[in-house]
Amino acid sequence: MENGPVGFIGLGTMGAPMAANLARSGQAVVAWTRTPRDEPGLRAAGVSCASSAAAVFAQAEPVILM
C-alpha cells in the first residue's frame, strides 16, 4: 500500500484483532502494547511493535487508541 503505517495503542480485546486484521490485509501497522507477552502473536500477524507509545506517534498517522 502507498499509505504509511497505521498506529495502534491499546492492544487488548478489541485492539489486537483490529491491528492484526489490518496487517494481514497488507496495511502497515505499528503498535505498542504495555503487555510484552502479547508481542509474538502480533508480530506473527505482521504488526510492527514499537518500544513506546511515543514511538507509534512518531511513525504513524493515523493512530488509533483503544
ROVEX-856883 format. One record per residue: residue in one letter; y, z, x of N, C-alpha, C in turn. Coordinates in nm, 4 decimals, decimal comma. Atoms other than C-alpha are relative to their C-alpha. Example, Ala and Ser with C-alpha at 12.3 -4.5 7.8 and 13.67 -1.06 7.14 Angstrom:
BEGIN
{rec "a" {-0,1190 0,0000 0,0890} {-0,4500 0,7800 1,2300} {0,1200 0,0000 0,0900}}
{rec "s" {-0,1190 -0,0060 -0,0820} {-0,1060 0,7140 1,3670} {0,1090 0,0730 -0,0770}}
This chain:
BEGIN
{rec "m" {-0,1186 0,0000 0,0837} {0,0000 0,0000 0,0000} {0,1245 0,0000 0,0879}}
{rec "e" {-0,1237 0,0080 -0,0771} {0,3530 -0,0637 0,1139} {0,0803 0,1291 -0,0070}}
{rec "n" {-0,0743 -0,1244 0,0156} {0,4850 0,2698 -0,0092} {-0,0425 0,1007 0,1053}}
{rec "g" {0,0337 -0,1091 -0,0904} {0,4995 0,5715 0,2159} {-0,0904 0,0997 -0,0685}}
{rec "p" {0,0914 -0,0974 0,0580} {0,2827 0,8734 0,1603} {0,0636 0,0801 -0,1135}}
{rec "v" {-0,0359 -0,0944 0,1051} {0,2964 1,0881 -0,1497} {-0,0389 0,1367 0,0523}}
{rec "g" {0,0289 -0,1351 -0,0457} {0,3144 1,4585 -0,0701} {-0,0508 0,0886 -0,1127}}
{rec "f" {0,0495 -0,0998 0,0942} {0,1260 1,7380 -0,2422} {0,0086 0,1367 0,0646}}
{rec "i" {-0,0004 -0,1399 -0,0403} {0,1920 2,1079 -0,2092} {-0,0537 0,0774 -0,1196}}
{rec "g" {0,0681 -0,0711 0,1080} {-0,0355 2,3298 -0,4128} {-0,1257 -0,0765 -0,0375}}
{rec "l" {0,1231 0,0762 0,0156} {-0,3922 2,2086 -0,3990} {-0,1093 0,0856 -0,0624}}
{rec "g" {0,0973 -0,0804 0,0725} {-0,5664 2,4312 -0,6454} {-0,0771 -0,0836 -0,1000}}
{rec "t" {0,0816 0,0621 0,1038} {-0,7491 2,3420 -0,9633} {0,0534 -0,1351 -0,0441}}
{rec "m" {-0,0581 0,1272 0,0437} {-0,5070 2,0641 -1,0584} {0,0403 -0,0887 0,1174}}
{rec "g" {-0,0556 0,0794 -0,1089} {-0,3502 1,9538 -0,7312} {-0,1031 -0,0689 0,0868}}
{rec "a" {0,1013 0,0597 -0,0878} {-0,6633 1,8934 -0,5229} {-0,0628 -0,1255 -0,0596}}
{rec "p" {0,0565 0,1232 0,0562} {-0,8271 1,6477 -0,7654} {0,1020 -0,1135 -0,0112}}
{rec "m" {-0,1025 0,1039 0,0110} {-0,4980 1,4647 -0,8180} {0,0249 -0,0650 0,1363}}
{rec "a" {-0,0230 0,0533 -0,1348} {-0,4373 1,4282 -0,4429} {-0,1191 -0,0842 0,0454}}
{rec "a" {0,1202 0,0739 -0,0404} {-0,7975 1,3193 -0,3821} {-0,0106 -0,1335 -0,0731}}
{rec "n" {0,0074 0,1252 0,0766} {-0,7867 1,0583 -0,6600} {0,1016 -0,1016 0,0505}}
{rec "l" {-0,1000 0,0919 -0,0550} {-0,4648 0,9105 -0,5242} {-0,0469 -0,0574 0,1331}}
{rec "a" {0,0463 0,0461 -0,1309} {-0,6108 0,8931 -0,1740} {-0,1152 -0,0989 -0,0151}}
{rec "r" {0,1139 0,0904 0,0212} {-0,9318 0,7326 -0,2991} {0,0441 -0,1361 -0,0539}}
{rec "s" {-0,0498 0,1264 0,0553} {-0,7244 0,4672 -0,4770} {0,0750 -0,0833 0,1038}}
{rec "g" {-0,0679 0,0733 -0,1049} {-0,5627 0,3667 -0,1484} {0,1401 0,0477 0,0310}}
{rec "q" {-0,1334 -0,0543 -0,0247} {-0,2381 0,5622 -0,1688} {-0,0068 0,0989 0,1161}}
{rec "a" {-0,0085 -0,0987 -0,1078} {-0,1451 0,7504 0,1483} {0,0465 0,1323 -0,0592}}
{rec "v" {-0,0319 -0,1329 0,0520} {-0,1355 1,1223 0,0706} {0,0029 0,0974 0,1163}}
{rec "v" {-0,0092 -0,1094 -0,0966} {-0,0173 1,4067 0,2909} {0,0186 0,1281 -0,0807}}
{rec "a" {0,0005 -0,1204 0,0817} {-0,0739 1,7591 0,1661} {-0,0051 0,1250 0,0862}}
{rec "w" {0,0118 -0,1301 -0,0651} {-0,0523 2,1242 0,2587} {-0,0619 0,0961 -0,0994}}
{rec "t" {0,0623 -0,1042 0,0800} {-0,2733 2,3999 0,1277} {0,0045 0,1310 0,0775}}
{rec "r" {-0,0009 -0,1292 -0,0688} {-0,2447 2,7679 0,2047} {-0,1418 0,0529 0,0206}}
{rec "t" {0,1404 -0,0391 -0,0129} {-0,6256 2,7853 0,1891} {-0,0705 -0,1006 0,0910}}
{rec "p" {0,0561 0,0970 -0,0949} {-0,7551 2,6133 0,5067} {-0,1452 -0,0394 -0,0281}}
{rec "r" {0,1402 0,0357 0,0268} {-1,1178 2,6216 0,3858} {-0,0111 -0,1197 -0,0942}}
{rec "d" {-0,0001 0,1155 0,0897} {-1,0202 2,3515 0,1314} {0,0240 -0,1318 0,0736}}
{rec "e" {-0,0378 0,1217 -0,0719} {-0,9102 2,1049 0,4004} {-0,1139 -0,0992 0,0238}}
{rec "p" {0,1051 0,0993 -0,0249} {-1,2508 1,9490 0,4859} {-0,0278 -0,0907 -0,1205}}
{rec "g" {0,0223 0,0820 0,1186} {-1,3036 1,8310 0,1279} {0,1134 -0,0969 -0,0256}}
{rec "l" {-0,1152 0,0878 0,0174} {-0,9529 1,6903 0,1108} {-0,0017 -0,1123 0,1025}}
{rec "r" {0,0073 0,1021 -0,1061} {-0,9924 1,5102 0,4432} {-0,1089 -0,1024 -0,0311}}
{rec "a" {0,1100 0,0914 0,0356} {-1,3229 1,3639 0,3211} {0,0437 -0,1007 -0,1063}}
{rec "a" {-0,0518 0,0892 0,1040} {-1,1320 1,2136 0,0265} {0,1090 -0,0922 0,0523}}
{rec "g" {-0,1024 0,0858 -0,0580} {-0,8760 1,0572 0,2619} {0,1390 0,0595 0,0024}}
{rec "v" {-0,1291 -0,0686 -0,0005} {-0,5966 1,3139 0,2325} {0,0299 0,0473 0,1419}}
{rec "s" {-0,0453 -0,0503 -0,1287} {-0,3996 1,3893 0,5480} {0,0573 0,1398 -0,0224}}
{rec "c" {-0,0440 -0,1376 0,0182} {-0,3486 1,7654 0,5810} {0,1084 0,0354 0,1013}}
{rec "a" {-0,1129 -0,0381 -0,0843} {-0,0144 1,8840 0,7178} {-0,0118 0,1466 0,0396}}
{rec "s" {0,0051 -0,1370 -0,0511} {0,0405 2,2058 0,9120} {0,0890 0,0965 -0,0775}}
{rec "s" {-0,0899 -0,0860 0,0774} {0,3109 2,3342 0,6750} {0,0584 -0,0783 -0,1172}}
{rec "a" {-0,0675 0,0652 0,1124} {0,4952 2,2641 0,3535} {0,1186 -0,0816 0,0499}}
{rec "a" {-0,1141 0,0731 -0,0558} {0,7976 2,1613 0,5586} {-0,0445 -0,1335 0,0598}}
{rec "a" {0,0513 0,1246 -0,0573} {0,5842 1,9005 0,7360} {-0,0274 -0,1029 -0,1084}}
{rec "v" {0,0219 0,0933 0,1112} {0,4914 1,7490 0,3999} {0,1326 -0,0623 -0,0411}}
{rec "f" {-0,1312 0,0523 0,0392} {0,8587 1,7168 0,3035} {0,0569 -0,0943 0,1052}}
{rec "a" {-0,0507 0,0871 -0,1060} {0,9343 1,5577 0,6409} {-0,0685 -0,1360 0,0012}}
{rec "q" {0,0785 0,1228 -0,0077} {0,6651 1,2912 0,5949} {-0,0061 -0,0801 -0,1298}}
{rec "a" {0,0293 0,0651 0,1281} {0,6540 1,2111 0,2248} {0,1162 0,0043 -0,0977}}
{rec "e" {-0,0923 0,0037 0,1126} {0,8649 1,1101 -0,0692} {-0,0643 -0,0910 -0,1037}}
{rec "p" {-0,0293 -0,1313 0,0580} {0,7995 1,1966 -0,3462} {-0,0996 0,1053 0,0450}}
{rec "v" {0,0879 -0,1125 -0,0233} {0,6468 1,5409 -0,3069} {-0,0279 0,0649 -0,1355}}
{rec "i" {0,0421 -0,0601 0,1268} {0,4502 1,6855 -0,5988} {-0,0373 0,1454 0,0264}}
{rec "l" {0,0275 -0,1433 -0,0127} {0,4412 2,0640 -0,6395} {-0,0848 0,0462 -0,1166}}
{rec "m" {0,0870 -0,0546 0,1052} {0,1630 2,2373 -0,8320} {0,0066 0,1503 0,0060}}
